[in-house]
Amino acid sequence: MTFDLTRIRKDFPILQREVRPGVPLVYLDSTATAQKPLAVLDAMEAYYRFSNANIHRGVHTLAEEATTLYEQAREKIARFIHAPSPRQLIYTRNTTESINLVAHTWARASLKSGDLIILTEMEHHSNLVPWHMLAAERNLRLEFIPVTAEGLLDLAEYQKLLEQGPRLVSFTQMSNVLGTINPAKEMIRLAHQAGALTLLDGAQSVPHFAVDVQELDVDFLAFSAHKLCGPTGIGALYGKTTLLEAMPPFLGGGDMIREVHLRSFKPNALPYKFEAGTPAIAEAVGFGAACDYLTGIGMAAIAAHEHEITAYALERLEEIPGVKVFGPGIKDKGGVAAFTLEGVHPHDVAQILDQDGVAVRAGHHCAQPLHEKFNIPATSRASFYLYSTREDVDRLVEGIYKVKKYFG
Ligand code: 7TS
């Protein structure tokens, strides 16, 4: 199958809009959230128009249809990450909630005072703060794999940290700022060798290249639908069955129980044990449709396209005097280009680019410690996805030259 960029762009109605009359949108903020194709919008609308009902509770036709759609979506998402069984795929609200779920259940039940968790300096706040909170409660130790000047993880330091006998190694497969794609498989192997469990933050990896939980042998994987062309409000946690079965439930309420008495309850089987209350049903349907959509195009083709666009973007950005792009070279980098422009605040860069319809994000991108490491308060960040074009990059570059002119 060939990668037909023109066709793909037609699948995304929002890419046809103008930000202001005569100013077409150049969307370069897919790392924050991806745009949604018609396949996802239609699946969610069809669910509400024809099949809306609460799940797992009714015998009527609509309730059965809704339940089937919800569970079929789970199967699609589980297949998307090559999970052995859909029972291992728990719906959450997003990556953040998936990580919090592991912190509140497995970690809270298993870790004791003095136990060590290894994280990295490039983590998103959602893979830092849950551990800060638990560390304060349980007197845990947190150590961080350093990031090198080029934006790679220092694996020699990682090996040294492993000698301290950590219980968990939790890290991102791809940085949302540097774009660094970490050697997850090898890092997981080393963690296991040291007797630790592993949690992979897949928020930026699962949308952009094929992630196979069995090949990685990862214990937990967290990701969000909205970054892979699905809706907001839903994400997933994958876990190994033995771990999930041994973990206490997370939130209490309807659906997560097998039986309830006035003074006791018995938790439900997997995956329902972790899904309390009426879930995001339409969103689950949209999540499944998004996985189908990406699979239909092919994750390898998507990754190859992003690689080409990112390589082009790096080449063009680096030729602009005063621009510094953070993170490794194209060999180790996904579709993210965070940069500074000498003498101009990143927010001003983003604001002026917006006048030309170019949407980039500015700030610390929820990775403040990483920015502190590089001694900068913020960066402007352009990010790419399957629908990004070379023309998008050209418009970005033209915009940056305008910013330079504006600021003299
Ligand atoms: N982990 C990484 C690596 C991320 O990039 C993000 C979101 C999250 C976790 C949290 O995902 P959520 O769906 O739970 O919010 N990153 C970004 C970003 O870079 N700009 O906006 C959100």
Residues whose N, C-alpha, C, O or C-beta is under 5 A from the ligand:
A	BS01	7TS	T31 A32 N94 T95 T96 H124 S126 T172 M174 N176 D201 A203 Q204 S224 H365
